[in-house]
């Protein structure tokens, strides 16, 4: 049997970008390298060194490359350095000659590289993992309305224009057509959640062309329960501190509790990138957090490296995911489950899909600080609840299982000859 030659592309290298998509892509790459039916595997991660999108490639370590690239047109998701896509990237894949390309995202890289892959390697399979709703939504790909931050339940040209009136209806129509044209070069899509899959099907992707594969996790035994003689009342928030992840909502919920109620719990914030948020948001977090830290019910633990996560999870009972947007498949949920920690999350999107209320965690009404406050008290004071939910946790799929599922994808090009018009391949 001919062995596969695998290329994994990502919008960031986890040495520099610790986002969930980047980490998922990198772990998939490492799992591919260990597969017996893989001849070789390579990883290309986008990087921004602060000196502009030079488009150059550099070797990070064996079989790992950094690509200096970024977006030049975020509306149409075009690469900043188009010359590098059409020449340097083309030369790179021509030299590697992969038989399967697994692309995690197109953000920061631009859509154009889909076309180049099919021009240079027409027989190679291009499989793209979707991490949020960027193709559908220009508002940071989160389907949350600009200004009001209300949830967007479906996309339409009129709704998009009302949300972002600086772009005309015609521009939004052209954007959709441009993105869908480039998506035609993709043999198959992967979604880490059924929720995201259904959003893309409603937008126009053929249901047979998109599969659900959860992001893989390390193979590890669950952590022992936190040693305590009191209640299961230690909560942990892990991840980015920004206006969509719900850290401010969580602080508002804690603030709504009475001082007597707050004595029943401690909430730790293990978060990063607050310094990169707007001054207004930073001040909001500070104003909410400082008095609670002084009171002792909130602790600021700060950023963490992947190697530190296990140790930090060992010191909490519950993991909190209070995001105010739909989310797709938050990595922290799977990380909590692999280490045996129940999750409390908003009852929408991929969060509600991954966490089953009353089985392996608890839901609260999304964006509702009162309901979140009540849920915190319920979790901290209900005898036997933590043990019941901890027993309901099922082990997420491993890195290896994830790689095997990706290699088993049967794409359209396996079944019929792929016909791409010469005009589509030759136009920029």
Secondary structure, 3 states (H helix, E strand, C coil): CCCEEEEEEECCCCCCCCCHHHHHHHHHHHHHHCCCCEEEEEEEEEECCCCCCCCCEEEEECCEEEEECCEEECCCCEECCHHHHHHHHHHHHHHHCCCEEEEECCCCCCCHHHHHHHHHCCCCEEEEEECCCCCCCCCCCCCECCCCCCECCCCCHHHHHHHCCCCCHHHHHHHHHHHHHHHCCCCEEEECCHHHHHHHHHHCCCHHHEEECCCCECCCCCCCCCCCCCCCCEEEEEEECCCCCCHHHHHHHHHHCCHHHHCCCEEEEEEECHHHCCHHHHHHHHHHHHHHHHHCCEEECCCCCHHHHHHHHCCCCEEEECCCCCCCCCHHHHHHHHCCCEEEEECCHHHHHHCCECCCEEEECCCCHHHHHHHHHHHHHCCCHHHHHHHCCCCCCEHHHHHHHHHCCCCHHHHCCCCCCHHHHHCC
